[in-house]
Amino acid sequence: MSFEPSSNAPILAIDLGKSNSMCCFFDPRSQESRVPSVPTNRGYLRSFLSAQKMGWVVFEACGPAAGCTIYARNWG
């Protein structure tokens, strides 16, 4: 699957926490955002990322971000 994000593509920013992570969904077109908290565990994050249709996924710079980056790339 190939996807070329644009400046109007939805954005998901994730702040990874020890037991919970904060996710910020932002839609540049509508300027709407939502910020849910999700469990920080491998199985949940894998299913969570595969269910999202985002143009951009942004993670904080930390050790666990490498694994999440791999998941995000694998599921488009």
C-alpha distances in whole Angstrom, upper triangle without the diagonal:
4,7,10,13,16,19,19,16,17,18,19,21,23,26,26,30,32,31,30,27,27,24,24,22,23,22,23,24,26,27,27,26,27,27,27,28,26,27,26,26,23,22,23,20,18,18,18,15,13,15,14,12,13,13,15,16,19,21,25,26,27,27,25,22,21,20,18,16,15,14,12,10,9,9,7
4,7,10,13,17,17,14,16,17,18,21,22,26,26,30,32,32,30,27,27,24,24,21,21,21,21,22,25,25,26,25,26,27,28,29,27,29,28,27,25,25,24,22,19,20,20,16,15,17,15,13,13,11,13,15,18,21,24,25,27,27,25,22,21,20,19,16,15,15,13,10,11,11,8
4,6,9,13,13,10,13,14,15,18,20,24,25,28,31,31,29,26,25,22,21,18,18,17,17,18,21,22,22,22,23,25,25,27,26,27,27,27,25,25,24,21,19,20,19,16,15,16,14,11,10,8,10,13,16,19,22,23,26,26,24,21,21,21,18,16,16,16,13,11,12,11,8
4,7,10,11,9,12,13,16,18,21,24,25,29,32,33,30,27,26,22,21,19,18,16,16,17,20,21,22,22,24,25,26,28,27,29,28,29,27,27,26,23,22,23,21,18,18,18,16,13,11,8,10,13,16,19,22,23,26,27,25,22,22,22,20,17,18,18,15,13,15,15,11
4,7,8,6,9,10,12,15,18,21,23,27,30,30,28,24,23,19,18,15,14,13,12,13,17,17,18,18,20,21,23,25,25,27,26,27,26,26,25,22,21,22,20,17,17,17,14,11,9,5,7,10,13,17,20,21,24,26,24,21,21,22,19,16,18,18,14,13,16,15,11
4,5,5,9,10,14,16,19,23,25,29,32,32,29,26,24,20,18,16,14,12,10,11,15,15,17,18,20,22,24,26,26,29,29,30,29,29,28,25,24,25,22,19,20,20,17,13,11,7,9,13,15,18,21,23,26,28,27,23,24,25,22,19,21,21,17,17,20,18,15
4,6,9,10,13,15,19,22,24,28,31,32,29,25,23,19,17,15,12,10,8,9,13,12,15,16,19,20,23,25,26,29,28,30,30,30,28,25,26,26,23,20,22,21,18,15,12,9,9,13,14,18,20,22,26,28,27,23,24,26,23,20,23,23,19,19,22,21,17
4,7,9,13,15,19,22,25,28,31,32,28,25,22,19,16,13,10,7,5,6,9,10,12,14,17,19,21,24,25,28,28,30,29,30,27,25,25,25,22,20,21,20,16,13,11,8,10,13,15,19,22,24,27,29,28,24,26,27,23,21,24,23,19,20,22,20,17
4,6,10,13,16,20,22,25,29,29,26,22,20,16,14,11,9,7,7,8,11,11,13,13,15,17,19,22,22,25,25,27,26,26,24,21,21,21,18,16,17,16,12,10,7,5,7,10,13,17,19,22,25,27,25,21,23,23,20,18,20,19,15,16,19,17,13
4,7,10,13,17,19,22,26,26,22,19,17,13,10,7,6,5,6,8,10,10,10,10,12,14,16,18,19,22,22,24,23,23,21,18,19,19,16,14,15,14,10,8,5,5,7,9,11,15,18,21,23,25,23,20,21,22,18,17,19,18,14,16,18,16,13
4,6,10,13,16,19,23,23,19,16,14,10,8,6,5,6,8,11,12,11,11,9,11,12,14,16,16,19,19,21,21,22,19,16,17,18,14,12,14,14,10,9,6,6,5,6,8,11,14,17,19,21,20,16,18,19,15,14,17,16,13,15,17,15,13
4,7,10,12,16,19,19,16,12,10,7,6,5,6,9,11,14,15,13,12,10,10,10,11,13,13,16,15,18,18,18,16,13,14,15,11,10,12,12,9,9,7,8,6,5,6,9,12,15,17,19,17,14,16,16,12,12,15,14,11,14,16,14,13
4,7,10,13,16,17,14,10,8,6,5,7,8,12,13,17,17,15,14,11,11,9,11,12,12,15,14,17,17,19,16,13,15,16,13,11,15,15,12,13,10,11,8,6,5,6,8,12,14,16,14,12,14,15,12,12,15,14,12,15,17,16,15
4,6,9,13,13,11,7,6,5,6,9,11,15,17,20,20,18,17,13,12,10,10,10,10,12,11,13,14,16,14,11,13,15,12,11,14,15,13,15,12,14,11,8,6,5,7,10,11,14,11,9,13,13,10,11,14,13,12,15,17,16,16
4,6,10,11,9,6,5,6,9,12,14,18,20,23,23,20,19,15,14,11,11,10,10,11,10,13,15,17,15,12,15,17,14,14,17,18,16,18,16,18,14,11,9,6,6,9,10,12,11,9,13,14,11,13,16,16,15,18,20,19,20
4,7,9,7,5,7,9,11,14,17,21,23,26,26,24,22,18,16,13,12,10,9,9,7,10,12,14,13,10,13,16,13,13,17,18,17,19,18,19,16,13,11,8,7,9,8,10,8,8,11,11,10,12,15,14,14,17,19,19,20
4,6,5,5,8,10,14,17,20,23,26,29,28,26,24,20,18,14,13,10,9,9,7,10,12,15,13,12,15,17,15,16,19,20,19,22,21,23,20,16,14,11,10,12,10,11,10,11,14,14,13,15,18,17,17,21,22,22,23
4,6,8,11,14,17,20,23,27,29,32,32,29,27,23,21,17,16,12,11,9,7,9,12,15,14,13,16,18,17,18,21,22,22,25,24,26,23,19,18,14,13,14,12,12,10,12,15,14,14,17,19,18,19,22,23,23,25
4,7,10,13,17,20,23,26,29,32,31,29,27,23,20,16,14,10,9,6,5,7,11,13,12,12,15,17,15,17,20,20,21,24,24,26,24,20,19,16,15,17,15,15,12,14,17,16,15,18,20,18,20,23,23,23,25
4,7,10,13,16,19,23,26,28,27,25,23,19,16,12,10,6,5,4,5,8,12,13,11,10,14,15,13,15,18,18,18,21,21,23,21,17,16,14,14,16,15,16,13,14,17,16,14,17,19,18,18,22,22,21,23
4,6,10,13,16,20,22,25,24,22,20,16,14,10,8,6,5,6,6,9,12,14,11,10,13,14,12,13,16,16,16,19,17,20,17,14,13,11,11,14,13,14,12,12,15,14,12,15,17,16,15,19,20,19,20
4,7,10,13,17,19,22,21,19,16,13,10,7,6,5,6,9,9,13,15,16,13,12,15,16,13,13,17,16,15,17,16,18,16,13,12,10,11,14,14,16,14,13,17,17,14,16,19,17,16,20,21,20,21
4,6,10,13,16,19,18,16,14,10,8,5,6,6,7,10,11,14,15,16,13,11,14,14,11,11,14,14,12,14,12,15,13,10,10,10,11,15,16,18,15,13,17,16,13,15,17,16,14,17,19,17,18
4,6,10,12,15,15,12,10,7,6,4,7,9,11,14,15,18,19,20,17,14,17,17,13,13,16,15,12,14,11,13,12,10,10,11,12,16,17,20,18,16,19,19,15,16,19,18,15,19,21,19,18
4,7,10,12,12,10,8,5,5,6,8,11,12,16,17,19,20,20,17,15,17,16,13,12,15,13,10,11,9,11,10,9,10,12,15,18,20,22,20,17,20,20,16,17,20,18,15,18,20,17,16
4,6,9,9,7,6,4,7,9,12,15,16,20,20,23,23,24,21,18,20,20,16,15,17,16,12,12,9,10,10,11,11,14,16,20,22,24,23,20,22,23,19,19,22,20,17,19,22,19,18
4,5,6,5,6,6,9,12,15,18,19,23,23,26,26,26,23,21,22,21,18,17,18,16,13,11,9,10,11,12,14,17,19,23,25,28,26,23,25,25,21,21,23,22,18,20,23,20,18
4,6,5,7,9,12,15,18,21,22,26,26,29,29,29,26,24,25,24,21,20,21,20,16,14,11,11,11,14,15,18,20,23,26,29,27,24,26,27,23,22,25,24,20,22,24,22,19
4,6,8,11,14,17,20,23,25,28,29,31,31,31,28,26,27,26,23,21,23,21,17,15,13,12,14,17,18,22,24,27,30,32,31,27,29,30,26,25,28,26,23,24,26,24,21
4,5,9,12,15,18,22,24,27,28,31,31,31,28,26,27,26,23,22,23,21,18,16,14,15,16,18,19,22,25,28,30,33,31,28,30,31,27,26,29,27,24,26,28,25,23
4,7,10,13,17,20,22,26,27,29,30,30,27,25,27,26,22,22,24,21,18,17,15,15,15,17,17,20,22,25,28,31,29,26,29,29,26,25,28,27,23,25,28,25,23
4,7,11,13,17,19,23,24,27,28,28,25,23,25,24,20,20,22,19,16,16,14,15,15,16,17,20,21,25,27,30,28,25,28,28,24,25,27,25,22,25,27,24,23
4,7,10,13,16,19,21,24,25,25,22,20,22,21,17,17,20,18,15,15,13,15,14,14,15,17,18,22,24,27,25,22,25,25,21,22,25,23,20,23,25,22,21
4,6,10,12,16,18,21,22,22,19,17,20,19,15,16,18,16,14,15,14,16,15,15,15,16,18,22,23,25,23,21,24,24,20,21,24,22,20,23,24,22,21
4,7,10,13,15,18,20,20,17,15,18,18,14,15,18,16,14,16,15,17,16,14,14,14,15,19,20,22,20,19,22,22,18,20,23,21,19,22,24,22,21
4,6,10,12,15,17,18,14,13,16,15,12,14,17,15,13,16,15,18,17,15,15,15,16,20,20,22,19,18,22,21,17,19,22,19,18,22,23,21,21
4,7,9,12,15,16,12,12,15,15,12,14,17,16,15,18,17,20,19,16,16,14,15,19,18,20,17,17,20,19,16,19,21,19,18,22,23,21,22
4,6,9,11,12,8,8,12,11,9,11,14,13,13,17,17,20,18,15,15,14,15,18,18,18,15,15,18,16,14,17,19,16,16,20,20,18,20
4,6,9,10,7,8,11,11,10,12,15,15,16,19,19,22,21,17,17,15,16,18,17,17,14,15,17,15,13,17,18,16,16,20,20,19,21
4,7,9,7,7,10,12,10,12,15,16,16,20,19,22,20,16,16,13,14,15,14,13,10,11,14,12,11,14,16,14,15,18,19,18,20
4,6,6,6,8,10,10,12,14,16,17,20,20,23,21,18,18,15,16,17,15,14,10,12,14,11,10,14,15,13,15,18,17,17,20
4,6,5,6,9,10,11,12,14,16,19,19,22,20,17,17,15,16,17,15,13,10,11,12,9,8,12,12,10,12,15,14,14,17
4,6,5,6,9,10,11,13,15,18,19,22,21,18,19,17,19,21,19,17,13,15,15,12,11,14,13,11,13,16,14,14,17
4,5,5,6,9,10,11,13,16,17,20,19,16,18,16,18,20,19,18,14,15,16,13,11,14,15,11,13,16,15,14,17
4,6,5,6,8,10,11,14,15,17,16,13,14,12,15,17,16,15,11,11,13,10,8,11,11,8,10,13,13,12,14
4,5,5,6,9,10,14,15,17,16,13,15,14,17,18,18,16,13,12,13,10,8,10,10,6,8,11,10,9,12
4,6,5,6,9,12,14,17,17,15,17,17,19,21,21,20,16,16,17,13,11,14,13,9,10,13,12,9,12
4,6,5,7,10,12,15,15,12,14,14,17,20,19,19,16,15,16,14,11,13,13,10,10,13,13,10,12
4,5,5,9,9,12,12,9,12,12,15,18,18,18,14,13,14,12,8,10,11,7,6,10,10,7,9
4,6,8,10,13,13,12,15,15,19,21,21,21,17,16,16,14,11,12,11,8,7,10,8,5,8
4,7,9,13,14,13,16,17,20,23,23,23,20,18,19,17,14,15,15,11,10,13,12,8,10
4,6,9,10,10,13,15,18,21,22,22,19,17,18,17,13,14,15,12,9,12,12,9,9
4,7,9,10,13,16,20,22,24,24,22,19,20,19,15,15,16,13,11,12,13,10,8
4,6,7,10,13,17,19,21,23,20,17,18,18,14,14,15,13,10,12,13,11,9
4,7,10,14,17,19,22,23,21,18,19,19,16,14,16,15,11,12,14,12,9
4,6,10,13,16,18,20,18,15,16,16,13,11,14,13,10,11,14,13,10
4,7,10,13,15,16,15,11,13,13,10,9,11,11,7,10,13,12,10
4,7,9,12,14,13,9,12,13,10,9,12,13,10,12,15,15,13
4,6,8,11,9,6,9,11,8,8,12,12,10,13,15,16,15
4,6,9,9,7,10,12,10,11,14,15,14,16,19,19,19
4,7,9,6,9,12,11,11,14,16,15,16,19,20,20
4,6,5,8,10,10,11,14,15,16,17,20,21,21
4,5,6,8,10,11,12,14,15,17,18,20,21
4,5,6,7,9,10,11,13,15,16,17,19
4,5,5,6,9,10,10,12,14,15,16
4,5,5,6,9,10,11,13,15,16
4,5,5,6,9,10,11,13,14
4,5,5,6,9,10,11,12
4,5,5,6,9,10,11
4,5,5,6,9,10
4,5,5,6,9
4,6,5,6
4,6,5
4,6
4
